[in-house]
Amino acid sequence: MRLNDHRWTTAVSDWTPRDVKRTAGRPPTRWSDFFTKSFKERYNALRVPRTDRIHWTTLARERDKWKDCWRPLGTSEDQRESR
């Protein structure tokens, strides 16, 4: 059975914000574009070398890695264990 494209996950990730405009000739900005950009900026701040090879939807499938990804930048594993 094939899944239809009316799932809420597709609708949310392909959502187009109204307040952001792109130049003529470019497709409109989607929510997933914002998310991908912030994901890559976050990983660059953490100095993770695989940023360009990891897609956020792939990482989101593994909850533990996903939670580690969005932990505040100032919190590291060492700091959590010392508390």
Secondary structure, DSSP 8 states (H G I E B T S, - for coil): ----TT-HHHHHHT---SS----TTS----HHHHHHHHHHHHHHHTT-TTGGG--HHHHHTSHHHHHHHTS-TT--HHHHHH-
